């Protein structure tokens, strides 16, 4: 696998490829735009159906759909793709050289894998074979990794097990959340995909099998992943909050009600019993494993608005020694 240096410029390819692009969230938009700018022919964009969201449950189009329509590219939003004769016929008529998949959110069926001569090319948010699965960015941060990256790969029928094409590594700063890293990787990944397509078009890219023995998993997140476990150290709790921000975030119980922690940091000094509260000036501190301490900077009690710690302490009359998780 070729690792692309950060100074490598975006390449405009000599050969225009006919492509189908599958993607849904904002993470996919920079790649779509970069492929368009590189001069490729995107014959069709495939994205998830519009979904209702917000208090008014208004219908919202996926970001990739909006970007495609702004560039005059046809869009389809099938509810299913595996057994969909109309959708299959449309792709077969297009006869794409490759199908690009970036955070589409659906399993690619065998018939799509077999259709284009250059394969289905995926942009994956980790340095494969590490963090295969639905949430690679979040788990890398939650586990305290200091580097991550993106990999372009050929999709096969396994879970992110296909042959690798190119990769690019970036650092993870100690205070970056998943939102920050997603933004950085989306830009890096867009450039990497253009480079990948350029080299595939000219035949100067040799796919490389993954070492399956080194694989780790990054499963889909659940609400329960946001529950703070005070048997973990303060750094572990802080890293999980960074990785799971904004969803599922970090939460615990206080006085029998859900307490959401929107911002936190690690207190470098001072020991405290696990899950016990200490009020230190305007700080709301919580004890973690091995005597370590985390500070809750912005919090929200169930049914109440968000507020900073000093306002919360005044409003709820929090006392030293109260326990969290109960």
C-alpha positions in Angstrom: 0.0 0.0 0.0 1.3 3.5 -0.8 1.1 6.1 1.9 0.6 9.5 0.4 2.6 12.4 2.0 0.6 15.4 3.2 2.4 17.7 0.7 1.3 15.6 -2.3 -0.9 17.9 -4.5 -4.3 17.0 -5.8 -3.9 15.3 -9.2 -6.0 16.0 -12.2 -6.2 12.7 -14.1 -5.3 12.3 -17.7 -8.2 9.9 -18.3 -11.8 10.8 -17.5 -13.6 7.9 -15.8 -17.3 7.3 -15.9 -18.5 6.9 -12.3 -21.4 6.3 -10.0 -21.0 7.9 -6.6 -22.7 6.4 -3.5 -22.6 8.6 -0.3 -24.9 10.3 2.2 -23.5 12.5 5.0 -21.4 15.7 4.9 -18.3 13.6 5.2 -18.8 12.4 1.6 -19.3 15.9 0.1 -15.7 17.0 -0.3 -14.9 13.7 -2.1 -17.8 14.2 -4.5 -16.7 17.8 -5.2 -13.0 16.8 -5.7 -13.9 14.1 -8.2 -16.0 16.6 -10.1 -13.1 19.2 -10.1 -10.7 16.5 -11.3 -12.8 16.2 -14.5 -14.4 12.8 -14.0 -17.9 12.1 -15.3 -20.2 11.3 -12.4 -23.2 9.9 -14.2 -25.3 9.3 -11.1 -25.2 10.0 -7.3 -26.9 7.3 -5.1 -27.8 8.4 -1.6 -30.1 7.5 1.3 -33.8 8.7 1.2 -34.7 12.1 2.7 -35.4 11.8 6.4 -37.5 13.6 8.9 -35.5 15.5 11.6 -35.8 18.2 14.1 -38.6 19.2 16.4 -40.9 19.8 13.5 -39.9 16.5 11.9 -39.4 18.3 8.5 -37.9 16.3 5.7 -34.2 16.9 5.1 -32.2 15.9 2.0 -28.8 14.3 2.6 -25.9 16.7 2.1 -24.6 14.5 -0.8 -27.9 14.9 -2.6 -27.8 18.7 -2.2 -24.2 18.8 -3.5 -25.1 16.6 -6.5 -28.1 18.7 -7.5 -26.1 21.9 -7.2 -23.7 20.4 -9.8 -26.4 19.2 -12.1 -25.9 15.5 -11.4 -28.9 13.1 -11.3 -29.7 11.6 -7.9 -31.5 8.4 -6.9 -32.5 7.5 -3.4 -33.5 3.8 -3.3 -34.9 2.3 -0.1 -33.2 -0.9 -1.0 -30.4 -1.8 -3.5 -29.8 -5.6 -3.3 -33.1 -6.7 -4.9 -34.1 -3.7 -6.9 -34.4 -4.5 -10.7 -35.0 -0.8 -11.6 -31.9 0.4 -9.8 -29.8 -2.4 -11.1 -30.9 -1.7 -14.7 -30.0 1.9 -14.4 -26.5 1.2 -13.2 -26.0 -1.4 -15.9 -27.1 1.1 -18.6 -24.6 3.6 -17.2 -21.7 1.0 -17.4 -19.5 2.9 -14.9 -15.7 2.3 -14.9 -15.9 2.4 -11.1 -18.4 2.9 -8.3 -17.3 5.2 -5.5 -18.6 4.6 -2.0 -18.1 7.1 0.8 -20.2 6.7 4.0 -23.2 5.5 2.0 -24.7 3.5 4.8 -25.7 0.4 2.9 -24.1 -3.0 2.2 -23.0 -3.2 -1.4 -24.5 -6.3 -3.0 -22.6 -8.8 -5.1 -24.0 -7.6 -8.4 -22.7 -4.0 -7.8 -19.3 -5.4 -6.9 -19.1 -7.3 -10.1 -20.4 -4.5 -12.4 -17.5 -2.0 -12.9 -14.1 -3.1 -14.3 -12.2 -1.0 -11.7 -14.4 -2.2 -8.9 -16.2 -0.4 -6.0 -13.8 2.0 -4.4 -14.4 2.9 -0.8 -13.0 5.7 1.3 -12.6 4.3 4.8 -11.9 6.5 7.9 -9.0 4.5 9.4 -5.7 3.0 8.6 -6.8 -0.5 7.6 -6.8 -3.2 8.8 -7.3 -1.2 12.0 -10.8 -0.2 12.9 -13.0 -2.1 10.4 -16.6 -1.3 10.9 -19.2 1.5 11.2 -17.5 3.9 13.5 -13.7 3.9 12.9 -13.1 7.6 13.6 -15.0 7.5 16.9 -13.3 4.4 18.3 -9.8 5.6 17.3 -10.3 8.7 19.5 -12.2 6.9 22.2 -9.3 4.4 22.5 -6.8 7.3 22.9 -5.0 6.9 19.6 -2.7 9.8 18.6 -2.8 9.1 14.9 -5.4 7.9 12.4 -6.0 8.3 8.7 -8.0 7.3 5.6 -7.6 4.3 3.3 -9.0 3.8 -0.2 -9.8 0.2 -0.8 -11.7 -2.1 -3.2 -14.9 -3.4 -1.5 -15.4 -7.1 -1.3 -18.2 -9.1 0.5 -16.5 -8.9 3.9 -16.6 -6.1 6.5 -13.9 -3.7 5.2 -11.7 -6.6 4.2 -11.0 -5.6 0.6 -7.6 -4.9 -0.9 -6.1 -1.5 0.0 -5.1 1.1 -2.6 -3.7 4.3 -0.9 -3.6 5.6 2.6 -2.9 8.9 4.3 -2.0 9.4 8.0 -2.9 12.4 10.2 -2.3 13.2 13.9 -5.1 13.4 16.5 -4.6 16.2 18.9 -5.3 15.5 22.6 -8.3 18.0 22.6 -9.8 17.1 19.2 -13.3 15.5 19.1 -14.8 13.2 16.5 -16.3 16.3 14.8 -12.8 17.8 14.4 -11.2 14.6 13.0 -14.1 13.9 10.7 -13.6 17.3 9.1 -9.9 16.8 8.7 -10.3 13.3 7.2 -13.0 14.4 4.8 -10.6 16.9 3.2 -7.7 14.5 3.2 -9.8 11.7 1.9 -11.1 13.8 -1.0 -7.6 14.3 -2.3 -6.7 10.7 -1.7 -9.7 9.4 -3.7 -8.7 11.7 -6.7 -5.2 10.3 -6.5 -6.5 6.8 -6.3 -8.7 7.2 -9.4 -5.9 8.8 -11.3 -3.5 5.9 -10.7 -6.2 3.3 -11.3 -7.0 5.0 -14.6 -3.4 4.9 -15.8 -2.8 1.4 -14.4 -0.1 2.5 -12.0 -1.6 1.3 -8.7 -1.3 -2.3 -7.4 -3.9 -3.3 -4.8 -2.5 -4.7 -1.6 -4.2 -7.4 0.5 -4.8 -6.6 4.2 -3.1 -8.5 7.0 -6.3 -9.9 8.6 -4.4 -10.9 11.7 -3.9 -7.2 12.5 -7.6 -6.3 12.1 -9.5 -4.6 14.9 -13.2 -3.7 14.9 -15.1 -0.4 15.3 -18.7 -1.4 15.9 -21.7 0.8 15.4 -22.2 3.1 18.4 -25.2 2.8 20.7 -26.7 5.1 23.4 -25.2 2.9 26.0 -21.6 3.7 24.8 -22.2 7.3 26.1 -22.8 6.1 29.7 -19.8 7.2 31.8 -18.2 4.3 33.6 -16.3 5.7 36.6 -14.2 2.5 36.9 -12.3 3.9 34.0 -9.6 6.5 34.5 -10.2 10.2 33.9 -8.2 10.1 30.7 -10.2 7.1 29.4 -13.5 8.8 30.2 -12.3 12.1 28.5 -11.1 10.2 25.4 -14.5 8.4 25.1 -16.3 11.7 25.4 -14.1 13.1 22.6 -14.7 10.1 20.4 -18.4 10.0 21.1 -19.1 13.8 20.6 -21.7 14.8 19.6 -23.4 11.3 19.7 -23.9 9.4 21.9 -21.9 11.9 24.0 -21.4 11.3 27.7 -24.0 11.0 30.4 -24.5 9.6 33.9 -27.1 9.9 36.7 -27.4 12.4 39.4 -30.1 12.2 42.1 -31.8 9.6 39.9 -32.0 11.9 36.8 -29.9 11.8 33.6 -27.0 14.2 33.6 -25.5 15.0 30.2 -21.9 16.2 30.0 -21.4 18.5 27.0 -17.8 19.5 27.8 -15.2 18.1 30.2 -11.5 18.0 30.9 -9.0 16.0 33.0 -7.9 17.5 36.3 -4.1 16.8 36.6 -3.9 16.9 40.4 -6.0 15.8 43.4 -7.3 12.3 44.2 -11.0 11.5 44.6 -13.0 8.3 45.2 -14.6 6.9 42.0 -18.1 8.4 41.1 -17.9 10.9 44.0 -18.5 14.6 43.4 -16.2 17.3 44.7 -17.1 21.0 44.4 -13.9 23.0 44.1 -14.7 26.7 43.6 -16.7 26.9 40.4 -15.6 23.4 39.3 -17.7 20.3 39.4 -15.2 17.4 39.8 -15.9 13.7 39.6 -13.7 10.9 40.9 -12.6 8.2 38.5 -10.4 5.0 38.6 -7.0 5.1 40.3 -7.9 8.3 42.1 -8.0 10.4 38.9 -10.4 13.3 38.5 -12.4 14.6 35.6 -14.0 18.1 35.6 -17.5 18.7 34.1 -17.4 22.1 32.3 -20.8 22.2 30.7 -23.7 20.0 31.8 -27.4 19.6 31.4 -29.8 18.0 33.8 -32.6 16.0 32.4 -35.4 18.3 31.3 -33.3 21.4 31.8 -31.2 23.6 29.6 -27.4 23.4 29.1 -25.3 25.5 31.5 -21.7 25.9 32.6 -20.6 24.3 35.8 -20.7 27.4 38.0 -24.3 28.1 37.1 -25.2 24.5 37.6 -23.7 24.4 41.0 -25.6 27.5 42.1 -28.9 26.3 40.7 -28.9 22.8 42.0 -27.0 23.3 45.3 -24.6 20.3 44.6 -22.8 19.0 47.7 -19.4 17.4 48.2 -19.7 13.7 48.5 -22.8 13.2 46.3 -22.6 10.1 44.1 -22.9 9.9 40.4 -24.5 7.0 38.5 -27.4 6.6 41.0 
